[in-house]
């Protein structure tokens, strides 16, 4: 999973404000195959993860797991 804060620089930063974060989820294989020691947003976008909000994160994790189980 990758998450990025979307708080504008002019706004007071609150790391606990879950609405300010955007999440991307991939399978472990996708991350391993990328062979990256670290990732930035451009890499995340290139790998094709769909950005989701906190409210949709659990569903997206299940979707990724389901896709992985059907390809094994």
Secondary structure, DSSP 8 states (H G I E B T S, - for coil): -EEEE---TTS---TT-GGGEEEE---HHHHHHHT-SS--HHHHHHTT---B-HHHHHHHHHHHHHHHHHH-
